[in-house]
Amino acid sequence: MTADLRIGDVARLLAITPRAIRHYHARGLLPVPPRTPAGYRLYGLADLERLRRILRLQSMGLSLRQIAFILAAAEPDALLHRLLQEREQQLDRQIRDLQQQQQAIQAYLQAGAGLAEAPPAAGDAAVTILHDRIRPQAAGLAALVLATEQSVLEQVDHYAWAGDYAAFWEAVAGHMLRLARPHEHQIILWLERYLALAAFAPEDPQGCAWLQELRHSPQRRIMAQVWRLPPSPHLAPEDQQRLTRLIRLSMFAQGNALQQQFLALLNTD
């Protein structure tokens, strides 16, 4: 009998375990060899070469199922070539994902952020667009809009939105300008008061007086219209609804008791 290598010999030669060889048998990748009268499996050079081929294909990331198809194919080289091209494309995507993860980790470490802190913004798209679009025509209003909403917009930028997110905020900036310009000075006054409320106690007489004045001011409805996101073809309707709710929730979460009352008045028809 020419086959004179036992399973332990094969395993040592290929730096694998006997259990791995038995697994290849069970998966149909390696034919079961003849046995000695004592029951030992005996392997020949053809078995060694087949195992070497299996291990090489595994080292390139091919699954055992793919390897089984290759070994059984009428044209194994053509199938192998196609599968390796697909594997290379998959690796390219994984490398890009890993590089993005690495960049996110580096940015997080450089920022010295804690677990409860928001990660660094990816580009502040909404904030930048609002600022660049509004500032040339209404610098004072642009500064106050950013002071009022910047941290909120930085948060919503991190989420996935279906559509042209930048074009949506470009349209929002135009909407704000059209509605706000005729009432710019009054809106600036009320935004300054909103920001000032951050330092007021819940029962502060001045803060309560401002809220009472806002309740009866014609500017309340105008500001509510300015702050309401307009319908847009640039975002899916469902995403526009989610974005509106998320901005509202974020602003309420970041405001104190008086600022929350201020926002509630703007959301009341």
N, C-alpha and C positions, 0 to 999 in steps of 0.2 A: 504494500500500500504506500503510495507516494505522499499522502497527507500525513504529516507527522508532528504538527504543532498543536498543542493543547490550548484551551481557551486562555489559561493563565499566561502562556508564552505570547500569544497574540496580543493580549491586553498590555503586557509589559513593552512589547515592541512598538506599540502605537500610543503608549502613554494614556491609556484609557482604562476603564474598569471592566471586569467580566460582566458585571450587571449591565453596562452600556451595550456590550455585544449581544447579550440575550435580548435587550430591548429592540435592537435592530432586527433580530430574528422575528420577534413578535410583531413588528411593524411590516414585515415582508420585504425589508430592504436587503437582507442577507439570507441566502438559502441556508437551511439547516444542514450542516455537514454530516458525513458518516460518523459512527461511533465505534469505539473499540469494544471487544467482548466485555470489558469491565464497565462500559457505559460512558467513557470519556469522548467528548467531541474532538475530532481531528480536523485541522484546517490546513489548506494548501496555499500556494502562492496566489492563486486566483482570488481566494477569499481575502488575503491580505491586501491585494490591489483594490478590490471592491471596497473594503473598509477604508482604505486611504482616500479613495475617491469620495466616499460619503463624508468623511471628516473634513476634507477640503471644501466641499460644498457647504457644509455646516458653518465652517469658519467665515464664509462670505455672507452669512445671515439667512441662508435659505432654510425653510422649514423641512421637517422630515417628510411631510406630505408632498412638497414640491420636489424633493429629491427622489421620492418614489416615482413620481410622474416622469422625471428625467430618465431614470434608470430603465423605465419600461417603454420609453418612447421609441418610435421607429426612427426618428431623427433627433437623437438626444442633444447634439451640439446646437442645433437651431433653437430648440426649446430652452436650453441653458442660456444661450445668448439673449433671448427675449426676457427671460426671468431676471437675469443679471442687470439688464437695462432698467427694468422696473425697480429692482432693488436699489440701484444707484440713484434713481429719482427719489425714492423713499428716503434714502440716506441724506440727500441734499435738503429735503424738507426738515428732517430731524436735526440736521446741523444748523439750519436757520433758526429753528425753534430753540435749540440749545444756546445759540449766540444771543437771541433775544432774552432768554432767561438769565444768561450771564450779565448782559447789560443792565437788566432790571436789578439783579443782585448788587452789582457794583454801584449803581445809582443809590440804592437803598442804604448800602454801607457807608457811602460817602456822605449821605445826608444825615447819618447818625440817628435815623428814625427808630422809634420804639414800636412794639407790636400793635398798640392801639392807634398809632398815627397813620394817616393816609399816606400811601406811597407817592413818590415824586410824580408830578403831572407829566403826561406823555407829550404834551405840546401846547396845552392851554388853548386849543383851537377856538373855542367859543369866546373866551376872554379876549384873545387877540383880535378876532374879527370884530367884536362889538367895539372895542377900543379904536381900532383903525378906521372903522366905518363912521362912527359917531363923532370922534374928536375933531375932525376938520370943520364940521359944521356947528358943533355945540360942545366945546371943550369942557366947560363946567359941568354939563350934564353927563358927559362921558366919564369924567372922573368919579362922579357920585354913583353912577350906574355900576362901575367897576368896584367901588368901595362897598356897595350894597350886595353885589352878587358874585364877586370874584371867587370866593372860596367855594360857593355852591357850584358855579360853572366848572371849576377845576375838578370837582367830584364827578359831575355827570359826564365829563369828557372821557372818563375811564371806561364807561360802559359801552356795550356793542349796540349800535344803531343802524337799522336797515335803511340805506339810502345815502344821499349826499349830505353828510352832516355839516360840512363847511358851508355849502350853499344854503342850507336851512338857516344857519345863524346869520348869513349875509342878508337873507330876506327879513329876519327878525330885526336886525339893526335898522334896515330901511323902514320897517313898520314903526319902530320906536320913534324914529326921526319925524316921520310924517305926522304922527299924533302928538308928539311932545313939543315940536318947535313953536306952535302958536301959544303954548302955555309954559314955555321953558323956565321962566323965572319962578313961577309958582311951584312947579314940580321940583326944581332945585331946592326951594325952601323946605318942602315936605321931606325930601330925601335927606337933607341936612338934619332935620328934626328926627327922622327915623334912626339915623346913625347916632345922634346924641342920646337917644333913649337907652342905648346900651349901657350907659353909666348911671341910669336912674334906678332907684328902688321901686318896687311894684306899686307903692302907694304915694309916690312923689307927686305933689300937687301940680307942678308944672307939666310933668308928663301926662297926668290925667286930664289936665286942661287941654293939652294939644290933641289928645285922642277925642275929646268931646268936640273940639273945633273941627277935626277931620270928619267926624261923623256927619256933620251938617254942611260940610264944605262942598261946593260944586266940583272942586278939584279931585275929590275922592273917586268919582266915576271916571274922570279922565285918566287918573293914574292907574285905575284898575284896567282900563282899556290898553294903556301903554304896556302894562306888565303882562297882559294876557297873550300867550304865544299864538300867532295867527296860523290858520290852516296853510299848509304848504305841500306842494307836490314833491318836495325834496326828501321828505321822510314818510315812511309808512304811517297811516293813520293810527295804528295801534301803538307805534313808537312815539308819535306825538303825544298821545294820551299818557303813556308811561313817563315821558320826559316832563310833562306838565306836573304830574303827581309827584315825581321825584324832586323837582325843583321846589315845589311847595313844601314837601316834607322836610327837605334840607334846610330851607330858610326858617321854618318853624323850629326845627331842632337847634339851630344856631342862635336864635334870638332869645332875649330874656322875656319876662312876662309882658312888659309894655310893648315890646316889638312884636310879639305874637298877636297882641290885640290890634296893633296897627295893621298887620298883614291880614288879620281876619276881617277888618273893615274893608280892605281892598277886594276881598273875595265875597263880599256881600253885595248883592244887586240892590 
